Amino acid sequence: MNYRHLLIFIGLLTLASCGPKQEAKKTIKDFVDQNVKTETDYSFSDFGKLDSTRYVTDSLITVMRQNANRNAAFNGAIGYGKRTADKQLKYLPVKMSVNGSDTTFTFYLTNDLQQVVSFK
């Protein structure tokens, strides 16, 4: 393999590995935009590693949703996606500034990265 082929391979590998995280970031940004109160000042500062888990149960999702409803920065009726039959979820930790305070949320998404199921 010559040098040029190696560079092309590395470039394609880099693009392939960034795709899912970029899609998750877009879904999370859209979710926050749609569910944050209009008077809330917020910005995203860092997105962690996209990973998956099977350890988030339906009852844990319910508890996370109830806790999120008490978060003053978000609307009381947050619009979540539905969990699919597949019990695996993707998650992405996100550092944000909310009304001047730095905080970290972990967002749980469907496997196709199209919907936020819950966050904490």
C-alpha positions as CSV (number, residue, x, y, z in Angstrom):
1,M,0.0,0.0,0.0
2,N,1.5,3.3,-1.0
3,Y,1.4,6.5,1.0
4,R,-1.5,8.0,-0.9
5,H,-3.7,4.9,-0.3
6,L,-2.9,5.1,3.4
7,L,-3.9,8.7,3.6
8,I,-7.2,8.0,1.8
9,F,-7.9,5.1,4.2
10,I,-7.2,7.2,7.3
11,G,-9.4,10.0,6.0
12,L,-12.3,7.6,5.3
13,L,-11.9,6.0,8.7
14,T,-11.9,9.4,10.4
15,L,-15.1,10.4,8.5
16,A,-16.8,7.1,9.4
17,S,-16.0,7.4,13.0
18,C,-17.3,11.0,13.3
19,G,-20.7,10.4,11.7
20,P,-22.7,8.8,14.5
21,K,-21.4,11.3,17.1
22,Q,-22.3,14.2,14.8
23,E,-25.8,12.8,14.3
24,A,-26.2,12.4,18.1
25,K,-25.0,16.0,18.7
26,K,-27.6,17.3,16.2
27,T,-30.4,15.3,17.8
28,I,-29.5,16.5,21.2
29,K,-29.2,20.2,20.1
30,D,-32.6,19.9,18.4
31,F,-34.1,18.3,21.5
32,V,-32.7,21.0,23.8
33,D,-33.9,23.8,21.4
34,Q,-37.4,22.4,21.4
35,N,-37.7,21.7,25.2
36,V,-35.8,24.4,27.0
37,K,-37.7,27.4,28.3
38,T,-37.5,30.5,26.1
39,E,-35.9,32.6,28.9
40,T,-33.1,30.0,29.5
41,D,-29.7,31.1,28.4
42,Y,-27.7,28.0,27.4
43,S,-24.7,26.9,25.3
44,F,-22.9,23.7,24.6
45,S,-19.3,23.5,25.6
46,D,-18.2,19.8,25.1
47,F,-19.6,16.5,23.9
48,G,-18.1,13.4,25.5
49,K,-17.8,9.9,24.0
50,L,-20.8,8.3,22.4
51,D,-21.4,4.9,23.9
52,S,-24.1,2.3,24.4
53,T,-25.8,0.6,27.4
54,R,-28.3,-2.0,28.1
55,Y,-28.6,-1.2,31.8
56,V,-31.1,1.6,31.6
57,T,-34.5,0.1,32.5
58,D,-37.9,1.5,31.7
59,S,-38.4,2.4,35.4
60,L,-35.1,4.3,35.4
61,I,-36.2,6.2,32.3
62,T,-39.4,7.1,34.2
63,V,-37.4,8.4,37.1
64,M,-35.0,10.4,34.9
65,R,-38.0,12.0,33.1
66,Q,-39.6,12.9,36.4
67,N,-36.4,14.5,37.6
68,A,-36.0,16.4,34.3
69,N,-39.5,17.8,34.6
70,R,-38.4,19.5,37.8
71,N,-35.4,21.1,36.1
72,A,-36.1,24.9,36.0
73,A,-34.4,25.3,32.6
74,F,-36.7,22.9,30.7
75,N,-40.4,23.0,29.9
76,G,-42.7,20.9,32.1
77,A,-43.9,18.8,29.2
78,I,-40.7,17.6,27.6
79,G,-41.2,15.8,24.3
80,Y,-39.3,12.5,24.4
81,G,-38.8,9.8,21.8
82,K,-40.1,6.3,22.3
83,R,-37.8,3.5,23.4
84,T,-37.7,0.8,20.8
85,A,-38.0,-3.0,21.5
86,D,-34.2,-3.2,21.4
87,K,-33.2,-2.5,25.0
88,Q,-29.9,-1.0,24.0
89,L,-29.6,2.8,24.1
90,K,-26.9,5.2,23.0
91,Y,-25.7,7.9,25.4
92,L,-23.7,11.0,25.2
93,P,-22.4,13.2,28.1
94,V,-22.7,16.9,27.3
95,K,-21.2,19.8,29.2
96,M,-23.4,22.9,29.0
97,S,-23.7,26.3,30.5
98,V,-27.2,26.9,31.6
99,N,-28.1,30.4,32.9
100,G,-24.4,31.0,33.7
101,S,-23.8,27.7,35.5
102,D,-21.7,24.9,34.1
103,T,-23.4,21.5,34.3
104,T,-23.2,18.1,32.6
105,F,-26.2,16.2,31.3
106,T,-26.1,12.7,29.9
107,F,-28.6,12.2,27.1
108,Y,-29.9,8.7,26.2
109,L,-30.9,8.2,22.6
110,T,-32.5,5.5,20.5
111,N,-30.1,3.2,18.6
112,D,-30.7,5.1,15.4
113,L,-29.7,8.4,17.2
114,Q,-32.9,10.0,16.0
115,Q,-34.7,10.6,19.3
116,V,-33.8,11.4,22.9
117,V,-35.4,8.9,25.3
118,S,-34.3,10.6,28.5
119,F,-31.6,12.6,30.2
120,K,-30.1,13.2,33.6
